[in-house]
Amino acid sequence: KAGVTQTPRYLIKTRGQQVTLSCSPISGHRSVSWYQQTPGQGLQFLFEYFSETQRNKGNFPGRFSGRQFSNSRSEMNVSTLELGDSALYLCASSLVAGGDTGELFFGEGSRLTVL
Amino acid sequence: SQQGEEDPQALSIQEGENATMNCSYKTSINNLQWYRQNSGRGLVHLILIRSNEREKHSGRLRVTLDTSKKSSSLLITASRAADTASYFCATDANNQGGKLIFGQGTELSVKP
C-alpha cells in the first residue's frame, strides 16, 4: 500500500508570493491533517479535513487555507508569503477523525523556503 | 499552543544503554501517542496508549501513562545507533475534536 505522498518536496518562493502544497493520503484514509514544523515553534496544527469538510483549525492567520477533494486528496495554500512561513509542512492521514484520534501516517513533508 | 512538554530536550547515550523520555500535558486526553522523526523526514508512529491504560509495550519500547500526574514516559531499552532521532509525544485531548497536539520533542543521540 502506498504511503502518504506530498508534493513538491522542496520549493523556494519570495515574499508576497503564494504557494500550493499537495497531499495524497493512504488509500482508504478519509482524514487528512496538516502541520507546520519550525525549529522555534515545533509542530503546529494547521487544519484537519474529513470527507471534504474542515473539521478542525489551528491558530493560524487566514492566509493559510486548505481543501479536500472527493478522492480525499488535500491541498493547502499559503498566500502573501512571509519570511516566517519558511518551514517543513507535513501532511498526515488517518482512518478515523473526530473524538478519538488514532495513528497518523505522515508524508515526508514539503520544505518551503521564503526569501 | 503546545499541549505537551518533553523532558529532556536532548539526550546522549551509548549503544546498549536505556533511554527514557518524559512528556507532560495539561488537559484530559483520549489517548497519548509517541512518534519518531529522523532529521528532516516525516514522523513515524511508535505507540498509542489510551487514557484507561497504564503501560504498553512494543518491542524494545515501553510506554507508561499516569493520568493523575498528566505525564507519560517512553523507555527505549538496549538502544542502537539507529535509534538516533527526535521523539515526540502527541495528545488527543477530549475537547480538541480529534486533532493531535505535539510536544517540542526530545532529540536522542545514540553513540556507537
Chai-1 contact restraints between the chains, C-beta under 6 A:
chainA,res_idxA,chainB,res_idxB,connection_type,confidence,min_distance_angstrom,max_distance_angstrom,comment,restraint_id
A,G42,B,Q104,contact,1.0,0.0,6.0,A-B,restraint_1
A,L43,B,F102,contact,1.0,0.0,6.0,A-B,restraint_2
A,F45,B,K99,contact,1.0,0.0,6.0,A-B,restraint_3
A,E48,B,K99,contact,1.0,0.0,6.0,A-B,restraint_4
A,N56,B,G97,contact,1.0,0.0,6.0,A-B,restraint_5
A,N56,B,K99,contact,1.0,0.0,6.0,A-B,restraint_6
A,A97,B,G98,contact,1.0,0.0,6.0,A-B,restraint_7
A,G98,B,G97,contact,1.0,0.0,6.0,A-B,restraint_8
A,G98,B,G98,contact,1.0,0.0,6.0,A-B,restraint_9
A,G99,B,G98,contact,1.0,0.0,6.0,A-B,restraint_10
A,D100,B,N30,contact,1.0,0.0,6.0,A-B,restraint_11
A,T101,B,D92,contact,1.0,0.0,6.0,A-B,restraint_12
A,T101,B,G98,contact,1.0,0.0,6.0,A-B,restraint_13
A,T101,B,L100,contact,1.0,0.0,6.0,A-B,restraint_14
A,E103,B,H45,contact,1.0,0.0,6.0,A-B,restraint_15
A,F106,B,G42,contact,1.0,0.0,6.0,A-B,restraint_16
A,F106,B,L43,contact,1.0,0.0,6.0,A-B,restraint_17
A,G107,B,G42,contact,1.0,0.0,6.0,A-B,restraint_18
A,E108,B,R41,contact,1.0,0.0,6.0,A-B,restraint_19
A,E108,B,G42,contact,1.0,0.0,6.0,A-B,restraint_20
A,G109,B,G42,contact,1.0,0.0,6.0,A-B,restraint_21
